[in-house]
Amino acid sequence: MAIDVDDCHPVHSLMLDLHTHILHAIDDGPHDLATALDVARAAVADGVTLMVATPHGRSLVNQLSRYSVERLNTRLAELREALQAANLPLEILSGTECYGEQGLVQRLRTGEVLPYGSSRAVLVEFPSQINQHALEQIVFELQLVGYRVVLAHPERIRYVHQEPNALIPLIDRGVLLQLTADALLGNQGERIGRLAETLLTHRLVQLIASDCHGPHLNRMPNLGVARECVAQLLDPAAADRLTRTIPFAILNDAPVSAPAPLRVRRSAWGWS
């Protein structure tokens, strides 16, 4: 679906969350519809008006996943009906958190996993221990057939901890890097928090998402708090860009305008 940014107001409270596990009984998100509705209420209270449901897709390494497009669509319809009945102003689109592994292009082509809504953008997560060459090879295979890659939580990738500048070639090729709100807020440990702040202040990420799962994992929607953190570390325009403008562009297959990345310098105390 096409979304018009300029038709959505007020700007200061509008946010889009492009990485969520809000659907019930499909992955490690909410166990039931009532809990999914609680997550939705928290998102609305946080200032989110649109979420993309991105359950973990099946993969070669995750054979126990309950994911299927049929199940996703069923859960999505159930949640939309519940949102309407509860009069909650939250739009939910379909998507998948795809595993970055060989065969992903074929699974996308055959419809086994889904991109963002009706777009050509796809959310991809990689194992933390993946090496740079393998990650870039899979990304480039996706790009060669016309997909726009949104790389989930780069702050978890080990080689990025060793060399944050390794992300710059991906950015130069049009990959969009999604930082997790919990990482920026320090909820995933001090080391991850320091890296997340470094990636943000050096323009090495282009959007922020909650990656919320629900109360059972203490991972509820918190994009609004992260947005305020971005506004303090950078400026309000950057906060708007990372939580509104760029997510809109992704869903509409529109060009993305983002500041050029800044190289991270190594100091005696680590990265700066």
N, C-alpha and C positions, 0 to 999 in steps of 0.2 A: 504494500500500500504506500502511496505517496503522502508525505506529511509536509505541511507548510509551516516552517518555523515562525514566520511573521504573523500567522493567525493565532499563535498560542501566547497567552498572557495570563498573569504577569510574568515578565521575564525573570525577575529575581527569585521566584519560587518554583519555576518550572525546571524539572530535571528528568532525564531519561536514564534508566538503569539497564545496561545492555548485557549484564552477566548476573543471572539469578537462578536459584534452584527453588522456585516458588511452587512448582507443580507437586501434587501429592502422590505418594505411592508409585513413584517411577524411578527414583534414584535415592540419594542420601538426603534429600530435602524433607519437607513435611510428610508425616506418616498418613495424615488424613485431611479431608477437605476443610474441616473446621480450623485446623492449624494453618493451612495455606491461607485461609481468610484472615487469620490473625496477622500473618506476615504482610498481607496486602494492606491491612489497616495501618500497620506500622510504617509501611512505605508511603502511604498517602499522608500520614501525619508528619513524615520526614520531608515532604515536598516533592515526591516523585509522582508524575502523572502517567508515565508509560514505563512498563517493564517488558523485557524480552525474557521469556522462559527458556532457559538454556540447560536442560538436563544433560547429564553425562551420556554420550552416545556409546554404543557398543564398540568394542575394539578387540584386537588380537590378544591384548593382555587383560582385558576385563570381560571375561566370558559370563560373569554372574549378573551383569546389568539387566534390569527389567526393561530397558529402553526399547521402544519400537515407535515408529512414526504413528501407527494406529493408536497405541496407548497414549502417546503425547497428545494427539488430537482429541482423544476422549477426555483426558484430564483437563486440557485447555478449555473445552466446551463446558465441563462441569464448573470450573473456576469462574469462567465468564458469567455463567448463569447465576452463581452465588454472589458475584460482585454486583450484578444488576439488582438482585433481590435485596442486597444490603445497602444499595444506593451508594456504593463506593466509586468515586470518580478515578478509576485506574484502568488504563488500557493495557492489555496483555497481548504480545505478539509471540509467534513461535520461533524457535531457534534450537541450536544444539551446541553444547560444548564438546567439540570433536577432538578426538585424540590425534595428535600429530604423529602419524605412522604411515608406513607404506600401504597403499590401497585406499587412502582417504579420497583421492580424486574420483576413483571409481564408485565409492560409496555415495558421494555427493551426486554424481551423474545418474545413478540408479535410484536416487531418492531414499536411500537407507538412513541417511542423516540429513539435516536441514540447515540451510543458511539462515541469515536473519530475515524473517518475514519473506517478502517477495524480492529481496535484494540479491546481489551477487557477493555479498560480504559474508564471511564465515568466521566464527569464533573457534580458535584452535588452542588447545593446551598441550604442553610438552612435558615429558618426564624431567624432573629437576636435574638428573644426571646426564641428560643428552649432551652430545658434543656440538660445537658450533656448526661444523660442516653438515652433519646429519640434519640439524634443524633447518639450516638455510636451503638444503636440497629439497626438503618437503615443502617449504614455503614457496620456493620457486616453481615447483611442479604445479602447485595450486594457481599461482599467478599466470603460468603459461596458458592455462585453459580459461582464464578470465575471472578468477575469483579474487576478491579483495580480502586480504588476511588481517584479522584482528587477533593479535597474539595475547592470550590471557596471562595474567600475572607474571611478567618477565622477572619480577623481583624474587621468584622462587628458583630460577635457573642458576645452577652453580657457576657456570662459566661467566655469567653476568656479575656475580659477586667478585670474581677475580679480575674482570675487565669490563666495566660498564660500557666503555666505548665500543665494544663489540656489537652493540645494538645499532650503531649509526649506519652501517651498510644496509640493514633492514629498513630503517626509516627512509634512507635515500631511495630505496626501491618501492616505497609506497606502503610498507607494512605499518599498521597502526597498533601501538602498544598500549594495553589496558592495565592500569595499576589498580590494585585492590584497595578499597577504602580502609579495611582493617590493618593492612600493612602500613599505610601512611599514618594511621592513628596510633601506631605502636602496639596494637593488640596481637601481633604475631611475633613479638620479641624485639629486643633492642637492635640486633644486627639487621634484621629485615627492615625495621623502621628507619635506620640510618640509610640503608640503600634506597628505600622508597623515596625518602626526602631528597637524596642525591639525584635520583632519576627525574623527579619532578622539577627540581630547581635548574637542572641542566636540559630541560625540554626533551628528555628521552622517553617520555610517555605522552600520549595524545588524548587519552580519555581515562576516566575513573569509573569503576562500577563496584557494587557492593559484594558480589559473589555470596549473597545471603543464602542460608540454608534453613534457618528456623531456630526456634528456641531450644530444641534438644541439643544443638551444637553451640548454643550461645552466639549465633551468627545471624543477627537480625538486620534489617535495612538500616544503614547509617550513612547514606550518601550525603545527606545534608550537613552532617558534622564534618565529613571529609571536604565538602565544598568550602566550608568556612576556613578550614585549615589551608586549602589552596589559596584562598583570597588573602590570608595573612602572609603566607610564604612568598607568594607572587603578587597577584592583584585580583580584583573582582572580575576583570575581563577574562583572565586566564581560568578562573573558577567557572565562569559561564561557558567558556569554550570546551572545557574538559567534561562538563556534565550536561551540556545542552547542544551547542552548535555542532560539534563534531559528531556526537551520537546521531543527531538528525541527519547529517550528511551521509553517515554510514547506512542508515535505513533507507535512504533515497538514492543510493548509488551516485551521490553528488560529489563534486570536488571538495577536498579537505584543505583548509588553509590553517597551517600551524607554524609557529616559529621554528626556525632551523635549530637543530640540536647544538648544544655547546659541549665541547670535549671536557671530560672530567680529568683533572690533574691529580696525580698521586702526591700526597704530602707525607710528612713524617708520622702523621696520625691516621693515615688511611686515605680515602678518597675525598676530594674537596673540589 
